[in-house]
């Protein structure tokens, strides 16, 4: 299994939190540990890609976070297509 980079992890967290999610749900769905998730949640909120609300700390992807996900998915599809072409030629 391929190791995820920071951007892949951020995208996974934003995907999980799209409709709102507690930290525990994010940990399990994004396949991370609590320490790592805490660091990423802080970073994503600082960048305005994620927001927290409610006493239960529900995390939700912001409009800006959704735009990030769209761009990420577009790049990923382009990259996979390009990698497919390269492997055919090689």
C-alpha positions as CSV (number, residue, x, y, z in Angstrom):
1,X,0.0,0.0,0.0
2,X,1.3,3.4,-1.0
3,X,2.1,5.9,1.8
4,X,0.0,9.0,1.7
5,X,1.6,12.5,1.7
6,X,0.4,15.5,3.7
7,X,-2.0,16.7,0.9
8,X,-3.5,13.2,0.5
9,X,-4.2,13.1,4.3
10,X,-5.7,16.6,4.3
11,X,-8.0,15.6,1.4
12,X,-9.0,12.4,3.3
13,X,-9.9,14.4,6.4
14,X,-11.9,17.0,4.4
15,X,-13.8,14.2,2.6
16,X,-14.8,12.6,5.9
17,X,-15.8,16.0,7.4
18,X,-17.8,17.1,4.3
19,X,-21.2,16.5,6.1
20,X,-19.8,17.0,9.6
21,X,-17.9,14.5,11.7
22,X,-16.6,14.1,15.2
23,X,-12.8,13.6,15.7
24,X,-13.3,9.9,16.5
25,X,-15.1,9.4,13.2
26,X,-12.4,11.2,11.3
27,X,-9.7,9.1,13.0
28,X,-11.3,5.8,11.9
29,X,-12.5,6.9,8.4
30,X,-9.2,8.6,7.5
31,X,-7.2,5.7,9.0
32,X,-5.1,8.0,11.3
33,X,-4.3,8.2,15.0
34,X,-5.6,10.8,17.4
35,X,-2.3,12.7,17.7
36,X,-1.9,13.0,13.9
37,X,-5.5,14.0,13.5
38,X,-5.3,16.7,16.1
39,X,-2.3,18.3,14.3
40,X,-4.1,18.2,10.9
41,X,-7.4,19.5,12.3
42,X,-5.5,22.6,13.7
43,X,-3.7,23.2,10.4
44,X,-6.9,22.8,8.3
45,X,-8.8,25.2,10.5
46,X,-5.9,27.7,10.4
47,X,-6.1,27.6,6.6
48,X,-9.9,28.0,6.6
49,X,-10.5,24.6,5.0
50,X,-12.3,23.2,8.1
51,X,-14.4,24.6,10.9
52,X,-15.5,23.2,14.3
53,X,-18.9,23.9,15.8
54,X,-21.1,22.7,18.6
55,X,-20.3,21.5,22.1
56,X,-19.5,18.0,20.7
57,X,-16.9,19.6,18.4
58,X,-18.3,18.6,15.1
59,X,-15.8,19.3,12.3
60,X,-17.1,20.3,8.9
61,X,-15.4,21.1,5.6
62,X,-15.8,24.8,4.6
63,X,-16.6,26.1,1.2
64,X,-12.9,26.8,0.7
65,X,-12.2,23.2,1.8
66,X,-14.7,21.9,-0.8
67,X,-12.9,24.0,-3.5
68,X,-9.6,22.5,-2.3
69,X,-11.1,19.0,-2.7
70,X,-12.3,19.7,-6.2
71,X,-8.8,20.9,-7.2
72,X,-7.2,18.0,-5.5
73,X,-9.4,15.5,-7.3
74,X,-8.8,17.2,-10.7
75,X,-5.1,17.1,-10.2
76,X,-5.2,13.4,-9.0
77,X,-7.2,12.4,-12.1
78,X,-4.8,14.2,-14.4
79,X,-1.8,12.7,-12.6
80,X,-3.2,9.2,-12.8
81,X,-4.0,9.6,-16.5
82,X,-0.5,11.0,-17.2
83,X,1.1,8.2,-15.2
84,X,-0.9,5.7,-17.2
85,X,0.3,7.1,-20.4
86,X,3.9,7.1,-19.3
87,X,3.8,3.5,-18.2
88,X,2.4,2.5,-21.6
89,X,5.3,4.2,-23.4
90,X,8.0,2.9,-21.0
